[in-house]
Amino acid sequence: MRGGPVAASPDAYVAALGGWQRSLVEALRAAVLSAGPVDEVIKWGHLVYLDHGPAILIRAEDERVLLGFWRGRSLVEHEPRIKAGGKYDMGNWVLRAGDAIDPETVADLARRALRMNRELGDPTKPGPA
């Protein structure tokens, strides 16, 4: 499962998971969806949440689950477990078996990420010169 299950829909993605990963992805997904209107799709092989471009991802791997934010570097001050890295302003919170999340913390991060996309536009597109 290295990059997560191959799935045609978000529901199929979650259904293909088992054990701790399924429970964790279900909790993350519910928290993100509670943050407000957002398009949930399968993109790049995992769950992606779109609002004026990609904002949030959830990716299950063999030994971990990633909660990623395209503007994650701006969220580190709100959640220090987010580590900056990758293209754009990506930041990822790496979760492993036994890790717990606070759904309200995840929902707050999701609200912030979605608001930044609405205010700043698609993080994958060049900004104004």
N, CA, C and O atoms as a printed pandas DataFrame, in Angstrom:
     atom_number atom_name residue_name chain_id  residue_number  x_coord  y_coord  z_coord
0              1         N          MET        A               1    0.833   -1.191    0.000
1              2        CA          MET        A               1    0.000    0.000    0.000
2              3         C          MET        A               1    0.875    1.251    0.000
3              4         O          MET        A               1    0.304    2.332    0.149
4              5         N          ARG        A               2    2.105    1.222   -0.140
5              6        CA          ARG        A               2    3.042    2.345   -0.006
6              7         C          ARG        A               2    2.401    3.722   -0.205
7              8         O          ARG        A               2    2.510    4.561    0.689
8              9         N          GLY        A               3    1.754    3.987   -1.311
9             10        CA          GLY        A               3    1.167    5.288   -1.571
10            11         C          GLY        A               3   -0.303    5.353   -1.238
11            12         O          GLY        A               3   -0.950    6.349   -1.561
12            13         N          GLY        A               4   -0.855    4.345   -0.611
13            14        CA          GLY        A               4   -2.274    4.322   -0.298
14            15         C          GLY        A               4   -3.013    3.432   -1.268
15            16         O          GLY        A               4   -2.464    3.045   -2.299
16            17         N          PRO        A               5   -4.237    3.106   -0.954
17            18        CA          PRO        A               5   -5.006    2.217   -1.824
18            19         C          PRO        A               5   -5.378    2.920   -3.125
19            20         O          PRO        A               5   -5.556    4.137   -3.162
20            21         N          VAL        A               6   -5.491    2.135   -4.185
21            22        CA          VAL        A               6   -5.991    2.671   -5.445
22            23         C          VAL        A               6   -7.505    2.696   -5.341
23            24         O          VAL        A               6   -8.129    1.669   -5.074
24            25         N          ALA        A               7   -8.101    3.867   -5.550
25            26        CA          ALA        A               7   -9.539    3.992   -5.350
26            27         C          ALA        A               7  -10.135    4.980   -6.345
27            28         O          ALA        A               7   -9.487    5.939   -6.766
28            29         N          ALA        A               8  -11.381    4.720   -6.705
29            30        CA          ALA        A               8  -12.088    5.574   -7.659
30            31         C          ALA        A               8  -12.827    6.717   -6.978
31            32         O          ALA        A               8  -13.222    7.675   -7.643
32            33         N          SER        A               9  -13.021    6.635   -5.665
33            34        CA          SER        A               9  -13.765    7.666   -4.949
34            35         C          SER        A               9  -13.218    7.777   -3.523
35            36         O          SER        A               9  -12.549    6.864   -3.039
36            37         N          PRO        A              10  -13.504    8.889   -2.861
37            38        CA          PRO        A              10  -13.077    9.009   -1.463
38            39         C          PRO        A              10  -13.633    7.898   -0.572
39            40         O          PRO        A              10  -12.916    7.373    0.280
40            41         N          ASP        A              11  -14.899    7.539   -0.760
41            42        CA          ASP        A              11  -15.465    6.451    0.048
42            43         C          ASP        A              11  -14.731    5.137   -0.195
43            44         O          ASP        A              11  -14.476    4.384    0.745
44            45         N          ALA        A              12  -14.388    4.859   -1.456
45            46        CA          ALA        A              12  -13.659    3.632   -1.784
46            47         C          ALA        A              12  -12.254    3.662   -1.188
47            48         O          ALA        A              12  -11.743    2.630   -0.752
48            49         N          TYR        A              13  -11.632    4.827   -1.168
49            50        CA          TYR        A              13  -10.296    4.969   -0.568
50            51         C          TYR        A              13  -10.342    4.546    0.897
51            52         O          TYR        A              13   -9.527    3.740    1.344
52            53         N          VAL        A              14  -11.290    5.089    1.634
53            54        CA          VAL        A              14  -11.417    4.779    3.063
54            55         C          VAL        A              14  -11.789    3.310    3.253
55            56         O          VAL        A              14  -11.246    2.649    4.138
56            57         N          ALA        A              15  -12.704    2.793    2.440
57            58        CA          ALA        A              15  -13.143    1.398    2.567
58            59         C          ALA        A              15  -12.002    0.414    2.332
59            60         O          ALA        A              15  -12.027   -0.699    2.858
60            61         N          ALA        A              16  -11.002    0.812    1.548
61            62        CA          ALA        A              16   -9.875   -0.074    1.250
62            63         C          ALA        A              16   -8.864   -0.143    2.388
63            64         O          ALA        A              16   -7.974   -0.994    2.374
64            65         N          LEU        A              17   -8.990    0.731    3.361
65            66        CA          LEU        A              17   -8.063    0.748    4.496
66            67         C          LEU        A              17   -8.539   -0.197    5.582
67            68         O          LEU        A              17   -9.700   -0.604    5.610
68            69         N          GLY        A              18   -7.628   -0.535    6.468
69            70        CA          GLY        A              18   -7.977   -1.377    7.599
70            71         C          GLY        A              18   -7.343   -0.865    8.871
71            72         O          GLY        A              18   -6.490    0.022    8.837
72            73         N          GLY        A              19   -7.756   -1.421    9.991
73            74        CA          GLY        A              19   -7.134   -1.182   11.288
74            75         C          GLY        A              19   -7.012    0.275   11.684
75            76         O          GLY        A              19   -7.909    1.084   11.449
76            77         N          TRP        A              20   -5.875    0.590   12.294
77            78        CA          TRP        A              20   -5.644    1.927   12.830
78            79         C          TRP        A              20   -5.673    2.991   11.746
79            80         O          TRP        A              20   -6.093    4.123   11.990
80            81         N          GLN        A              21   -5.223    2.625   10.538
81            82        CA          GLN        A              21   -5.208    3.617    9.463
82            83         C          GLN        A              21   -6.630    4.024    9.072
83            84         O          GLN        A              21   -6.907    5.205    8.861
84            85         N          ARG        A              22   -7.515    3.053    8.979
85            86        CA          ARG        A              22   -8.893    3.382    8.619
86            87         C          ARG        A              22   -9.529    4.277    9.677
87            88         O          ARG        A              22  -10.171    5.274    9.347
88            89         N          SER        A              23   -9.353    3.925   10.940
89            90        CA          SER        A              23   -9.925    4.726   12.025
90            91         C          SER        A              23   -9.378    6.152   11.996
91            92         O          SER        A              23  -10.129    7.116   12.141
92            93         N          LEU        A              24   -8.084    6.274   11.809
93            94        CA          LEU        A              24   -7.460    7.592   11.794
94            95         C          LEU        A              24   -7.899    8.398   10.576
95            96         O          LEU        A              24   -8.218    9.580   10.707
96            97         N          VAL        A              25   -7.921    7.785    9.396
97            98        CA          VAL        A              25   -8.351    8.488    8.187
98            99         C          VAL        A              25   -9.810    8.907    8.304
99           100         O          VAL        A              25  -10.170   10.008    7.889
100          101         N          GLU        A              26  -10.646    8.052    8.859
101          102        CA          GLU        A              26  -12.051    8.428    9.053
102          103         C          GLU        A              26  -12.174    9.657    9.951
103          104         O          GLU        A              26  -12.961   10.560    9.665
104          105         N          ALA        A              27  -11.399    9.693   11.035
105          106        CA          ALA        A              27  -11.452   10.834   11.956
106          107         C          ALA        A              27  -10.921   12.105   11.294
107          108         O          ALA        A              27  -11.508   13.177   11.444
108          109         N          LEU        A              28   -9.817   11.986   10.568
109          110        CA          LEU        A              28   -9.255   13.143    9.869
110          111         C          LEU        A              28  -10.235   13.661    8.820
111          112         O          LEU        A              28  -10.474   14.864    8.714
112          113         N          ARG        A              29  -10.785   12.752    8.064
113          114        CA          ARG        A              29  -11.727   13.110    6.996
114          115         C          ARG        A              29  -12.941   13.841    7.581
115          116         O          ARG        A              29  -13.347   14.879    7.058
116          117         N          ALA        A              30  -13.510   13.316    8.640
117          118        CA          ALA        A              30  -14.675   13.952    9.257
118          119         C          ALA        A              30  -14.323   15.357    9.754
119          120         O          ALA        A              30  -15.118   16.284    9.600
120          121         N          ALA        A              31  -13.147   15.516   10.343
121          122        CA          ALA        A              31  -12.745   16.829   10.847
122          123         C          ALA        A              31  -12.547   17.818    9.707
123          124         O          ALA        A              31  -12.975   18.968    9.805
124          125         N          VAL        A              32  -11.908   17.387    8.633
125          126        CA          VAL        A              32  -11.698   18.277    7.486
126          127         C          VAL        A              32  -13.037   18.667    6.868
127          128         O          VAL        A              32  -13.266   19.841    6.577
128          129         N          LEU        A              33  -13.914   17.699    6.669
129          130        CA          LEU        A              33  -15.211   17.987    6.061
130          131         C          LEU        A              33  -16.077   18.890    6.943
131          132         O          LEU        A              33  -16.937   19.610    6.435
132          133         N          SER        A              34  -15.855   18.855    8.256
133          134        CA          SER        A              34  -16.622   19.715    9.164
134          135         C          SER        A              34  -16.168   21.170    9.098
135          136         O          SER        A              34  -16.847   22.052    9.623
136          137         N          ALA        A              35  -15.029   21.428    8.462
137          138        CA          ALA        A              35  -14.459   22.781    8.432
138          139         C          ALA        A              35  -15.199   23.722    7.498
139          140         O          ALA        A              35  -15.011   24.936    7.568
140          141         N          GLY        A              36  -16.027   23.186    6.636
141          142        CA          GLY        A              36  -16.774   24.039    5.725
142          143         C          GLY        A              36  -16.846   23.436    4.348
143          144         O          GLY        A              36  -16.330   22.343    4.113
144          145         N          PRO        A              37  -17.481   24.139    3.435
145          146        CA          PRO        A              37  -17.629   23.598    2.080
146          147         C          PRO        A              37  -16.266   23.393    1.421
147          148         O          PRO        A              37  -15.431   24.296    1.379
148          149         N          VAL        A              38  -16.072   22.196    0.918
149          150        CA          VAL        A              38  -14.814   21.837    0.268
150          151         C          VAL        A              38  -15.099   20.685   -0.689
151          152         O          VAL        A              38  -15.962   19.850   -0.418
152          153         N          ASP        A              39  -14.390   20.638   -1.790
153          154        CA          ASP        A              39  -14.523   19.518   -2.721
154          155         C          ASP        A              39  -13.546   18.424   -2.312
155          156         O          ASP        A              39  -12.348   18.675   -2.186
156          157         N          GLU        A              40  -14.052   17.214   -2.105
157          158        CA          GLU        A              40  -13.236   16.069   -1.727
158          159         C          GLU        A              40  -13.095   15.168   -2.949
159          160         O          GLU        A              40  -14.094   14.723   -3.513
160          161         N          VAL        A              41  -11.853   14.899   -3.358
161          162        CA          VAL        A              41  -11.591   14.089   -4.546
162          163         C          VAL        A              41  -10.421   13.150   -4.287
163          164         O          VAL        A              41   -9.683   13.285   -3.312
164          165         N          ILE        A              42  -10.282   12.193   -5.200
165          166        CA          ILE        A              42   -9.062   11.393   -5.250
166          167         C          ILE        A              42   -8.171   12.053   -6.297
167          168         O          ILE        A              42   -8.552   12.173   -7.461
168          169         N          LYS        A              43   -7.003   12.471   -5.882
169          170        CA          LYS        A              43   -6.043   13.109   -6.781
170          171         C          LYS        A              43   -4.657   12.676   -6.332
171          172         O          LYS        A              43   -4.355   12.642   -5.139
172          173         N          TRP        A              44   -3.831   12.349   -7.296
173          174        CA          TRP        A              44   -2.478   11.870   -6.984
174          175         C          TRP        A              44   -2.513   10.621   -6.090
175          176         O          TRP        A              44   -1.556   10.346   -5.367
176          177         N          GLY        A              45   -3.611    9.873   -6.143
177          178        CA          GLY        A              45   -3.711    8.608   -5.427
178          179         C          GLY        A              45   -4.142    8.700   -3.975
179          180         O          GLY        A              45   -4.107    7.699   -3.259
180          181         N          HIS        A              46   -4.547    9.880   -3.525
181          182        CA          HIS        A              46   -4.999   10.000   -2.138
182          183         C          HIS        A              46   -6.123   11.030   -2.029
183          184         O          HIS        A              46   -6.516   11.641   -3.023
184          185         N          LEU        A              47   -6.628   11.213   -0.826
185          186        CA          LEU        A              47   -7.705   12.172   -0.596
186          187         C          LEU        A              47   -7.151   13.591   -0.676
187          188         O          LEU        A              47   -6.161   13.921   -0.023
188          189         N          VAL        A              48   -7.797   14.421   -1.479
189          190        CA          VAL        A              48   -7.398   15.820   -1.609
190          191         C          VAL        A              48   -8.648   16.676   -1.449
191          192         O          VAL        A              48   -9.723   16.338   -1.943
192          193         N          TYR        A              49   -8.481   17.784   -0.750
193          194        CA          TYR        A              49   -9.572   18.713   -0.470
194          195         C          TYR        A              49   -9.253   20.028   -1.170
195          196         O          TYR        A              49   -8.211   20.643   -0.944
196          197         N          LEU        A              50  -10.190   20.441   -2.035
197          198        CA          LEU        A              50   -9.981   21.582   -2.920
198          199         C          LEU        A              50  -10.902   22.744   -2.586
199          200         O          LEU        A              50  -12.091   22.559   -2.327
200          201         N          ASP        A              51  -10.344   23.924   -2.595
201          202        CA          ASP        A              51  -11.094   25.182   -2.538
202          203         C          ASP        A              51  -10.145   26.238   -3.096
203          204         O          ASP        A              51   -9.194   26.635   -2.423
204          205         N          HIS        A              52  -10.393   26.685   -4.302
205          206        CA          HIS        A              52   -9.461   27.576   -5.001
206          207         C          HIS        A              52   -8.099   26.898   -5.120
207          208         O          HIS        A              52   -7.068   27.506   -4.833
208          209         N          GLY        A              53   -8.101   25.641   -5.543
209          210        CA          GLY        A              53   -6.890   24.833   -5.650
210          211         C          GLY        A              53   -6.777   23.865   -4.493
211          212         O          GLY        A              53   -7.596   23.887   -3.574
212          213         N          PRO        A              54   -5.766   23.017   -4.535
213          214        CA          PRO        A              54   -5.600   22.041   -3.454
214          215         C          PRO        A              54   -5.222   22.729   -2.145
215          216         O          PRO        A              54   -4.395   23.641   -2.123
216          217         N          ALA        A              55   -5.838   22.278   -1.062
217          218        CA          ALA        A              55   -5.579   22.867    0.250
218          219         C          ALA        A              55   -5.062   21.834    1.247
219          220         O          ALA        A              55   -4.150   22.113    2.025
220          221         N          ILE        A              56   -5.658   20.626    1.217
221          222        CA          ILE        A              56   -5.388   19.619    2.254
222          223         C          ILE        A              56   -5.310   18.253    1.586
223          224         O          ILE        A              56   -5.995   18.001    0.595
224          225         N          LEU        A              57   -4.477   17.374    2.127
225          226        CA          LEU        A              57   -4.448   15.987    1.667
226          227         C          LEU        A              57   -4.410   15.054    2.857
227          228         O          LEU        A              57   -3.914   15.400    3.930
228          229         N          ILE        A              58   -4.943   13.869    2.646
229          230        CA          ILE        A              58   -4.829   12.769    3.602
230          231         C          ILE        A              58   -4.314   11.583    2.808
231          232         O          ILE        A              58   -4.937   11.167    1.831
232          233         N          ARG        A              59   -3.174   11.035    3.225
233          234        CA          ARG        A              59   -2.578    9.915    2.498
234          235         C          ARG        A              59   -2.164    8.825    3.480
235          236         O          ARG        A              59   -1.347    9.047    4.373
236          237         N          ALA        A              60   -2.747    7.639    3.292
237          238        CA          ALA        A              60   -2.381    6.478    4.099
238          239         C          ALA        A              60   -1.226    5.749    3.416
239          240         O          ALA        A              60   -1.273    5.481    2.216
240          241         N          GLU        A              61   -0.201    5.436    4.184
241          242        CA          GLU        A              61    0.932    4.665    3.705
242          243         C          GLU        A              61    1.100    3.456    4.619
243          244         O          GLU        A              61    0.349    3.293    5.580
244          245         N          ASP        A              62    2.080    2.613    4.324
245          246        CA          ASP        A              62    2.258    1.383    5.092
246          247         C          ASP        A              62    2.407    1.624    6.596
247          248         O          ASP        A              62    1.781    0.937    7.403
248          249         N          GLU        A              63    3.229    2.590    6.964
249          250        CA          GLU        A              63    3.559    2.787    8.376
250          251         C          GLU        A              63    3.074    4.113    8.941
251          252         O          GLU        A              63    3.315    4.414   10.110
252          253         N          ARG        A              64    2.389    4.914    8.117
253          254        CA          ARG        A              64    1.985    6.229    8.593
254          255         C          ARG        A              64    0.799    6.756    7.790
255          256         O          ARG        A              64    0.444    6.231    6.735
256          257         N          VAL        A              65    0.209    7.806    8.331
257          258        CA          VAL        A              65   -0.820    8.567    7.632
258          259         C          VAL        A              65   -0.351   10.012    7.632
259          260         O          VAL        A              65    0.043   10.544    8.670
260          261         N          LEU        A              66   -0.394   10.642    6.474
261          262        CA          LEU        A              66   -0.006   12.047    6.361
262          263         C          LEU        A              66   -1.250   12.923    6.291
263          264         O          LEU        A              66   -2.191   12.631    5.553
264          265         N          LEU        A              67   -1.240   13.984    7.060
265          266        CA          LEU        A              67   -2.206   15.058    6.925
266          267         C          LEU        A              67   -1.387   16.222    6.398
267          268         O          LEU        A              67   -0.584   16.808    7.124
268          269         N          GLY        A              68   -1.595   16.551    5.136
269          270        CA          GLY        A              68   -0.767   17.560    4.494
270          271         C          GLY        A              68   -1.550   18.808    4.148
271          272         O          GLY        A              68   -2.756   18.768    3.908
272          273         N          PHE        A              69   -0.832   19.913    4.130
273          274        CA          PHE        A              69   -1.419   21.211    3.811
274          275         C          PHE        A              69   -0.529   21.904    2.792
275          276         O          PHE        A              69    0.680   22.017    2.992
276          277         N          TRP        A              70   -1.126   22.368    1.701
277          278        CA          TRP        A              70   -0.345   23.074    0.683
278          279         C          TRP        A              70    0.254   24.361    1.236
279          280         O          TRP        A              70    1.294   24.808    0.753
280          281         N          ARG        A              71   -0.366   24.952    2.214
281          282        CA          ARG        A              71    0.173   26.158    2.859
282          283         C          ARG        A              71    0.563   25.836    4.309
283          284         O          ARG        A              71    0.367   26.646    5.215
284          285         N          GLY        A              72    1.111   24.651    4.500
285          286        CA          GLY        A              72    1.428   24.152    5.830
286          287         C          GLY        A              72    2.462   24.951    6.588
287          288         O          GLY        A              72    2.419   25.004    7.817
288          289         N          ARG        A              73    3.393   25.578    5.882
289          290        CA          ARG        A              73    4.405   26.374    6.591
290          291         C          ARG        A              73    3.759   27.498    7.384
291          292         O          ARG        A              73    4.271   27.905    8.426
292          293         N          SER        A              74    2.644   27.993    6.895
293          294        CA          SER        A              74    1.926   29.053    7.601
294          295         C          SER        A              74    1.123   28.517    8.782
295          296         O          SER        A              74    0.619   29.296    9.591
296          297         N          LEU        A              75    0.999   27.203    8.885
297          298        CA          LEU        A              75    0.208   26.599    9.960
298          299         C          LEU        A              75    1.064   26.066   11.106
299          300         O          LEU        A              75    0.529   25.673   12.143
300          301         N          VAL        A              76    2.385   26.049   10.933
301          302        CA          VAL        A              76    3.270   25.482   11.949
302          303         C          VAL        A              76    3.104   26.189   13.291
303          304         O          VAL        A              76    3.183   25.549   14.339
304          305         N          GLU        A              77    2.875   27.492   13.271
305          306        CA          GLU        A              77    2.713   28.213   14.533
306          307         C          GLU        A              77    1.440   27.784   15.269
307          308         O          GLU        A              77    1.347   27.955   16.485
308          309         N          HIS        A              78    0.466   27.233   14.553
309          310        CA          HIS        A              78   -0.776   26.759   15.168
310          311         C          HIS        A              78   -0.695   25.285   15.557
311          312         O          HIS        A              78   -1.416   24.833   16.447
312          313         N          GLU        A              79    0.182   24.539   14.889
313          314        CA          GLU        A              79    0.353   23.113   15.185
314          315         C          GLU        A              79    1.809   22.735   14.909
315          316         O          GLU        A              79    2.175   22.464   13.765
316          317         N          PRO        A              80    2.639   22.715   15.957
317          318        CA          PRO        A              80    4.067   22.465   15.750
318          319         C          PRO        A              80    4.412   21.062   15.247
319          320         O          PRO        A              80    5.548   20.816   14.842
320          321         N          ARG        A              81    3.447   20.141   15.268
321          322        CA          ARG        A              81    3.734   18.805   14.714
322          323         C          ARG        A              81    3.732   18.815   13.191
323          324         O          ARG        A              81    4.138   17.831   12.573
324          325         N          ILE        A              82    3.289   19.899   12.577
325          326        CA          ILE        A              82    3.384   20.034   11.121
326          327         C          ILE        A              82    4.827   20.383   10.783
327          328         O          ILE        A              82    5.394   21.329   11.331
328          329         N          LYS        A              83    5.408   19.619    9.886
329          330        CA          LYS        A              83    6.788   19.844    9.453
330          331         C          LYS        A              83    6.773   20.356    8.017
331          332         O          LYS        A              83    6.177   19.742    7.133
332          333         N          ALA        A              84    7.432   21.480    7.799
333          334        CA          ALA        A              84    7.490   22.082    6.473
334          335         C          ALA        A              84    8.397   21.248    5.575
335          336         O          ALA        A              84    9.385   20.666    6.024
336          337         N          GLY        A              85    8.032   21.206    4.284
337          338        CA          GLY        A              85    8.869   20.507    3.318
338          339         C          GLY        A              85    8.113   20.230    2.044
339          340         O          GLY        A              85    6.886   20.137    2.050
340          341         N          GLY        A              86    8.833   20.097    0.956
341          342        CA          GLY        A              86    8.216   19.795   -0.320
342          343         C          GLY        A              86    7.971   21.048   -1.136
343          344         O          GLY        A              86    8.375   22.149   -0.761
344          345         N          LYS        A              87    7.298   20.854   -2.264
345          346        CA          LYS        A              87    6.986   21.969   -3.161
346          347         C          LYS        A              87    5.986   22.917   -2.517
347          348         O          LYS        A              87    5.320   22.591   -1.535
348          349         N          TYR        A              88    5.909   24.086   -3.099
349          350        CA          TYR        A              88    4.980   25.123   -2.649
350          351         C          TYR        A              88    5.312   25.469   -1.202
351          352         O          TYR        A              88    6.490   25.597   -0.868
352          353         N          ASP        A              89    4.354   25.619   -0.365
353          354        CA          ASP        A              89    4.572   25.876    1.059
354          355         C          ASP        A              89    4.100   24.674    1.874
355          356         O          ASP        A              89    3.594   24.828    2.985
356          357         N          MET        A              90    4.270   23.480    1.313
357          358        CA          MET        A              90    3.746   22.261    1.930
358          359         C          MET        A              90    4.238   22.088    3.365
359          360         O          MET        A              90    5.342   22.485    3.738
360          361         N          GLY        A              91    3.366   21.482    4.131
361          362        CA          GLY        A              91    3.693   21.039    5.468
362          363         C          GLY        A              91    2.872   19.800    5.767
363          364         O          GLY        A              91    1.701   19.719    5.397
364          365         N          ASN        A              92    3.489   18.830    6.440
365          366        CA          ASN        A              92    2.819   17.563    6.730
366          367         C          ASN        A              92    2.871   17.255    8.216
367          368         O          ASN        A              92    3.865   17.509    8.895
368          369         N          TRP        A              93    1.783   16.708    8.689
369          370        CA          TRP        A              93    1.700   16.167   10.046
370          371         C          TRP        A              93    1.723   14.658    9.850
371          372         O          TRP        A              93    0.798   14.095    9.264
372          373         N          VAL        A              94    2.768   14.000   10.332
373          374        CA          VAL        A              94    2.924   12.558   10.186
374          375         C          VAL        A              94    2.322   11.881   11.410
375          376         O          VAL        A              94    2.685   12.176   12.548
376          377         N          LEU        A              95    1.397   10.971   11.149
377          378        CA          LEU        A              95    0.725   10.233   12.211
378          379         C          LEU        A              95    1.029    8.744   12.061
379          380         O          LEU        A              95    1.079    8.216   10.950
380          381         N          ARG        A              96    1.227    8.088   13.179
381          382        CA          ARG        A              96    1.546    6.655   13.187
382          383         C          ARG        A              96    0.573    5.918   14.115
383          384         O          ARG        A              96   -0.198    6.536   14.849
384          385         N          ALA        A              97    0.631    4.607   14.063
385          386        CA          ALA        A              97   -0.244    3.792   14.909
386          387         C          ALA        A              97   -0.139    4.256   16.356
387          388         O          ALA        A              97    0.962    4.434   16.875
388          389         N          GLY        A              98   -1.271    4.451   17.000
389          390        CA          GLY        A              98   -1.305    4.865   18.397
390          391         C          GLY        A              98   -1.387    6.371   18.599
391          392         O          GLY        A              98   -1.694    6.829   19.700
392          393         N          ASP        A              99   -1.113    7.158   17.543
393          394        CA          ASP        A              99   -1.227    8.611   17.663
394          395         C          ASP        A              99   -2.700    9.001   17.736
395          396         O          ASP        A              99   -3.545    8.419   17.056
396          397         N          ALA        A             100   -2.986    9.980   18.559
397          398        CA          ALA        A             100   -4.351   10.486   18.682
398          399         C          ALA        A             100   -4.412   11.889   18.093
399          400         O          ALA        A             100   -3.424   12.623   18.085
400          401         N          ILE        A             101   -5.587   12.242   17.606
401          402        CA          ILE        A             101   -5.804   13.598   17.106
402          403         C          ILE        A             101   -6.974   14.208   17.862
403          404         O          ILE        A             101   -7.854   13.504   18.356
404          405         N          ASP        A             102   -6.962   15.513   17.939
405          406        CA          ASP        A             102   -8.102   16.249   18.458
406          407         C          ASP        A             102   -8.864   16.737   17.232
407          408         O          ASP        A             102   -8.351   17.573   16.488
408          409         N          PRO        A             103  -10.081   16.236   17.003
409          410        CA          PRO        A             103  -10.819   16.630   15.803
410          411         C          PRO        A             103  -10.979   18.144   15.663
411          412         O          PRO        A             103  -10.958   18.660   14.546
412          413         N          GLU        A             104  -11.136   18.859   16.768
413          414        CA          GLU        A             104  -11.298   20.319   16.670
414          415         C          GLU        A             104  -10.004   20.986   16.214
415          416         O          GLU        A             104  -10.048   21.973   15.479
416          417         N          THR        A             105   -8.856   20.464   16.637
417          418        CA          THR        A             105   -7.573   21.001   16.162
418          419         C          THR        A             105   -7.456   20.800   14.659
419          420         O          THR        A             105   -7.060   21.717   13.940
420          421         N          VAL        A             106   -7.797   19.609   14.178
421          422        CA          VAL        A             106   -7.733   19.330   12.741
422          423         C          VAL        A             106   -8.715   20.217   11.985
423          424         O          VAL        A             106   -8.374   20.760   10.934
424          425         N          ALA        A             107   -9.936   20.371   12.508
425          426        CA          ALA        A             107  -10.929   21.224   11.847
426          427         C          ALA        A             107  -10.447   22.675   11.804
427          428         O          ALA        A             107  -10.642   23.360   10.800
428          429         N          ASP        A             108   -9.827   23.144   12.875
429          430        CA          ASP        A             108   -9.306   24.516   12.903
430          431         C          ASP        A             108   -8.211   24.689   11.852
431          432         O          ASP        A             108   -8.201   25.685   11.129
432          433         N          LEU        A             109   -7.298   23.736   11.762
433          434        CA          LEU        A             109   -6.248   23.800   10.746
434          435         C          LEU        A             109   -6.854   23.795    9.345
435          436         O          LEU        A             109   -6.412   24.536    8.468
436          437         N          ALA        A             110   -7.863   22.959    9.143
437          438        CA          ALA        A             110   -8.520   22.889    7.837
438          439         C          ALA        A             110   -9.190   24.223    7.510
439          440         O          ALA        A             110   -9.081   24.701    6.381
440          441         N          ARG        A             111   -9.875   24.826    8.466
441          442        CA          ARG        A             111  -10.503   26.135    8.233
442          443         C          ARG        A             111   -9.462   27.172    7.836
443          444         O          ARG        A             111   -9.682   27.964    6.919
444          445         N          ARG        A             112   -8.347   27.163    8.519
445          446        CA          ARG        A             112   -7.264   28.113    8.208
446          447         C          ARG        A             112   -6.717   27.868    6.799
447          448         O          ARG        A             112   -6.499   28.812    6.041
448          449         N          ALA        A             113   -6.498   26.602    6.456
449          450        CA          ALA        A             113   -5.966   26.270    5.128
450          451         C          ALA        A             113   -6.936   26.684    4.029
451          452         O          ALA        A             113   -6.522   27.247    3.016
452          453         N          LEU        A             114   -8.209   26.412    4.220
453          454        CA          LEU        A             114   -9.215   26.777    3.222
454          455         C          LEU        A             114   -9.338   28.293    3.095
455          456         O          LEU        A             114   -9.484   28.812    1.988
456          457         N          ARG        A             115   -9.280   29.000    4.211
457          458        CA          ARG        A             115   -9.363   30.463    4.188
458          459         C          ARG        A             115   -8.166   31.053    3.434
459          460         O          ARG        A             115   -8.328   31.989    2.652
460          461         N          MET        A             116   -6.971   30.511    3.665
461          462        CA          MET        A             116   -5.793   31.014    2.950
462          463         C          MET        A             116   -5.947   30.828    1.445
463          464         O          MET        A             116   -5.585   31.715    0.671
464          465         N          ASN        A             117   -6.479   29.685    1.023
465          466        CA          ASN        A             117   -6.679   29.477   -0.412
466          467         C          ASN        A             117   -7.704   30.464   -0.968
467          468         O          ASN        A             117   -7.521   30.988   -2.067
468          469         N          ARG        A             118   -8.768   30.721   -0.230
469          470        CA          ARG        A             118   -9.771   31.683   -0.709
470          471         C          ARG        A             118   -9.167   33.084   -0.805
471          472         O          ARG        A             118   -9.481   33.831   -1.732
472          473         N          GLU        A             119   -8.311   33.441    0.139
473          474        CA          GLU        A             119   -7.724   34.784    0.151
474          475         C          GLU        A             119   -6.553   34.925   -0.822
475          476         O          GLU        A             119   -6.388   35.974   -1.444
476          477         N          LEU        A             120   -5.740   33.877   -0.956
477          478        CA          LEU        A             120   -4.497   33.969   -1.728
478          479         C          LEU        A             120   -4.554   33.267   -3.080
479          480         O          LEU        A             120   -3.682   33.472   -3.924
480          481         N          GLY        A             121   -5.576   32.441   -3.289
481          482        CA          GLY        A             121   -5.695   31.717   -4.549
482          483         C          GLY        A             121   -5.022   30.358   -4.505
483          484         O          GLY        A             121   -4.553   29.910   -3.459
484          485         N          ASP        A             122   -4.986   29.722   -5.645
485          486        CA          ASP        A             122   -4.437   28.377   -5.812
486          487         C          ASP        A             122   -2.947   28.368   -5.482
487          488         O          ASP        A             122   -2.170   29.073   -6.126
488          489         N          PRO        A             123   -2.537   27.579   -4.486
489          490        CA          PRO        A             123   -1.114   27.578   -4.093
490          491         C          PRO        A             123   -0.211   26.932   -5.142
491          492         O          PRO        A             123    1.010   27.062   -5.052
492          493         N          THR        A             124   -0.768   26.251   -6.118
493          494        CA          THR        A             124    0.066   25.619   -7.146
494          495         C          THR        A             124    0.275   26.532   -8.359
495          496         O          THR        A             124    1.006   26.178   -9.284
496          497         N          LYS        A             125   -0.359   27.691   -8.354
497          498        CA          LYS        A             125   -0.231   28.635   -9.463
498          499         C          LYS        A             125    0.692   29.784   -9.068
499          500         O          LYS        A             125    0.729   30.181   -7.903
500          501         N          PRO        A             126    1.433   30.315  -10.031
501          502        CA          PRO        A             126    2.297   31.464   -9.714
502          503         C          PRO        A             126    1.450   32.637   -9.226
503          504         O          PRO        A             126    0.361   32.890   -9.743
504          505         N          GLY        A             127    1.958   33.337   -8.241
505          506        CA          GLY        A             127    1.274   34.513   -7.711
506          507         C          GLY        A             127    1.546   35.733   -8.578
507          508         O          GLY        A             127    2.241   35.649   -9.591
508          509         N          PRO        A             128    0.995   36.857   -8.169
509          510        CA          PRO        A             128    1.231   38.082   -8.930
510          511         C          PRO        A             128    2.708   38.451   -8.929
511          512         O          PRO        A             128    3.405   38.255   -7.933
512          513         N          ALA        A             129    3.171   38.975  -10.030
513          514        CA          ALA        A             129    4.600   39.338  -10.160
514          515         C          ALA        A             129    4.893   40.633   -9.445
515          516         O          ALA        A             129    6.034   41.094   -9.445
